[in-house]
Amino acid sequence: MATLILVRHGRSTANTSGLLAGRTPGVALDERGAAQAAALPGRLAGIPLAAAVSSPLQRCRETLQPLLDARPGLPLHVEDRVNECDYGDWSGRKLAELNDETLMEVVQAHPSAAAFPGGESMRAMQDRAVAAVRDWNARIEAEHGEDAVYALCSHGDIIKSLVADALGLHLDLFQRIHVDPCSLTVIRYTRLRPFLVRLGDTGDLAALAPRETAGNSGAAEVGGGAGAP
């Protein structure tokens, strides 16, 4: 079956502001995120892509745009089922503020039981994303053959839930997975089982350095979904 390259969108203005963006409109890539997106065509050079699939949100479309510009014939498909988790009433709020919510402990320790007020459950998020990937795998293989490769740009919690599914991990363990902005995660699907080939690959080990103290410029860079560390 197909090989899937999962691209987390580049660093966004919400990431640097420490906000849980969710589906809030108008969240764009920041300057660093734009630079990460600009580097994407070079990182994927030499890999024949059958298609690009994207979450409908602006930050994902902006992340893929340099790749599409570099490959004019590459078709883009927008897939609603890989949209960001619907965080409902939590959308647009500060992550630091949300840490005081009782539900956040459930999100971190028992996400399969977590449902966001006015939004969706994390189980529903994973179910729709896994179904989307299964459908796209079948479509890409039918149209381009079993060795085809395609890229899908989505969000941190979506990608982590897809990795958990590929590894046979319960959703309650998915918070142990981390993917940085504009990182590449590769899953090769076969008839019997998927194989995780790359996880959160940025080609940059700077994130392994000790964290800067709170309030410094690098402190919020890894901000992602409700499961961000």
C-alpha positions in Angstrom: 0.0 0.0 0.0 1.0 3.7 0.0 3.6 5.4 2.0 2.3 8.4 3.9 4.5 11.5 4.8 2.8 13.4 7.6 3.8 17.0 7.7 3.0 19.0 10.8 2.3 22.6 9.8 5.1 25.1 10.4 5.4 27.2 13.5 2.3 29.5 13.8 1.5 32.7 15.5 -0.5 30.7 18.0 2.5 28.5 18.8 4.6 31.5 19.7 1.8 33.1 21.6 1.1 30.0 23.7 -2.5 29.7 22.4 -4.6 26.7 21.7 -5.6 27.8 18.2 -7.9 24.9 17.4 -9.9 25.9 14.4 -9.8 29.6 15.0 -9.6 31.3 11.6 -6.7 33.6 10.6 -3.9 31.7 12.4 -1.0 32.0 10.0 2.6 30.8 10.0 5.0 33.2 11.8 8.4 34.2 10.3 10.1 31.0 11.4 7.2 28.9 10.2 7.4 30.5 6.8 11.1 29.7 6.7 10.3 26.1 7.7 7.8 25.8 4.9 10.2 27.3 2.4 12.7 24.5 3.2 10.2 21.8 2.7 10.7 21.3 -1.1 14.4 20.7 -0.5 13.8 18.2 2.3 11.5 16.2 0.0 13.6 16.6 -3.1 14.0 13.3 -4.9 10.8 11.8 -3.5 8.2 11.4 -6.2 4.9 12.5 -4.6 1.6 11.3 -6.0 -0.4 13.9 -4.3 -0.6 16.4 -1.4 -3.5 16.3 1.1 -4.1 19.2 3.5 -6.2 20.1 6.5 -8.4 23.1 5.4 -6.8 25.4 7.9 -4.6 28.3 6.8 -1.5 27.3 8.5 -1.4 23.9 6.8 -2.2 25.4 3.4 0.7 27.9 3.9 3.0 25.1 4.9 2.4 23.2 1.7 2.4 26.2 -0.7 6.2 26.3 -1.3 6.1 22.6 -2.2 3.2 23.1 -4.6 5.0 26.1 -6.1 8.1 23.9 -6.6 6.0 21.1 -8.2 3.4 22.7 -10.4 1.9 19.4 -11.4 1.4 18.1 -7.8 -2.4 17.9 -7.1 -3.6 19.3 -3.8 -6.7 17.8 -2.0 -8.3 19.4 1.0 -9.5 16.8 3.5 -11.8 18.0 6.3 -11.2 14.8 8.3 -7.6 15.8 9.1 -8.7 19.2 10.4 -7.5 20.2 13.8 -9.3 18.8 16.8 -12.4 20.8 17.6 -11.5 22.2 21.0 -14.8 24.0 21.2 -14.9 26.5 24.1 -11.1 26.0 24.7 -10.2 27.4 21.2 -8.1 30.5 21.3 -7.4 30.3 25.0 -3.9 30.4 26.6 -2.4 27.0 27.2 -1.1 28.2 30.6 -4.6 29.2 31.6 -6.0 25.8 30.4 -3.5 23.9 32.6 -5.7 24.9 35.6 -8.8 23.3 34.1 -9.7 19.9 35.6 -10.3 18.5 32.2 -6.6 19.1 31.2 -5.5 16.3 33.6 -7.9 13.9 31.7 -6.6 15.1 28.4 -3.1 14.3 29.5 -3.6 11.0 31.4 -6.8 9.5 29.9 -7.4 11.2 26.6 -9.8 8.5 25.4 -12.3 9.8 28.0 -11.7 13.5 27.1 -14.4 15.5 25.3 -13.9 19.3 24.9 -16.8 21.5 26.0 -18.6 22.7 22.9 -16.3 20.6 20.7 -15.4 17.0 20.0 -13.9 14.0 21.9 -10.3 12.9 21.3 -11.6 9.5 20.3 -13.8 11.1 17.6 -10.7 13.1 16.4 -8.7 9.9 16.0 -11.5 7.9 14.4 -12.0 10.5 11.6 -8.3 10.9 11.0 -7.6 7.2 10.8 -10.6 6.7 8.5 -9.3 9.5 6.2 -5.9 8.0 6.0 -7.3 4.5 5.2 -9.4 6.0 2.4 -6.5 8.0 1.0 -4.2 5.0 1.1 -6.7 3.0 -1.0 -7.2 5.9 -3.4 -3.5 6.6 -3.9 -2.7 2.9 -4.4 -5.5 2.5 -6.9 -4.5 5.5 -8.9 -0.7 5.3 -8.6 0.3 1.8 -7.5 1.4 0.2 -4.2 4.8 2.0 -4.1 3.2 5.5 -4.3 4.1 8.1 -1.7 1.9 11.1 -0.8 2.2 14.0 1.7 -0.5 15.0 4.2 -0.2 18.2 6.2 -2.1 18.3 9.5 -1.8 19.1 13.2 0.1 17.8 16.2 -2.7 15.9 17.9 -3.9 14.5 14.6 -0.5 13.2 13.7 0.2 11.8 17.1 -3.1 9.9 17.0 -2.3 8.5 13.6 1.1 7.4 14.9 -0.5 5.7 17.9 -2.9 3.9 15.5 0.0 2.7 13.3 1.9 1.4 16.4 -1.1 -0.3 17.9 -1.0 2.0 20.9 -4.2 2.8 22.8 -5.2 6.5 22.5 -4.4 6.9 26.2 -0.7 6.5 25.3 -0.6 9.0 22.5 0.5 11.9 24.7 3.9 10.1 24.9 4.5 11.0 21.3 5.8 14.4 20.2 6.1 16.0 16.8 7.7 19.5 16.2 6.4 22.1 13.9 7.1 21.3 10.2 8.5 17.9 11.2 8.0 14.8 8.9 6.6 11.6 10.2 6.5 8.7 7.7 4.3 5.6 7.9 4.5 2.8 5.3 1.3 0.9 5.1 1.2 -2.8 4.0 -1.6 -5.3 3.7 -0.9 -6.8 7.2 0.5 -3.9 9.2 1.9 -0.3 9.1 5.5 0.5 9.8 6.6 3.8 11.4 9.6 4.8 9.3 10.3 8.3 10.7 8.9 10.2 13.7 9.0 14.0 14.0 12.0 14.3 11.8 13.3 17.9 11.4 16.9 17.2 10.7 17.6 19.6 13.6 18.7 18.5 17.1 18.5 21.9 18.6 15.2 21.0 20.4 17.3 18.5 22.5 19.1 21.4 24.2 18.0 22.4 27.7 14.9 24.6 27.6 15.2 28.4 28.0 13.5 29.8 31.0 9.9 30.8 30.8 9.4 34.1 29.1 12.3 33.7 26.7 11.8 33.5 23.0 12.1 29.8 22.6 9.8 28.8 25.4 6.6 28.5 23.4 8.0 27.0 20.2 6.7 23.5 20.7 3.2 24.6 21.5 0.7 22.4 19.6 -2.6 20.8 20.5 -4.0 20.2 23.9 -1.4 17.5 24.5 1.6 19.8 24.0 4.3 19.4 26.7 
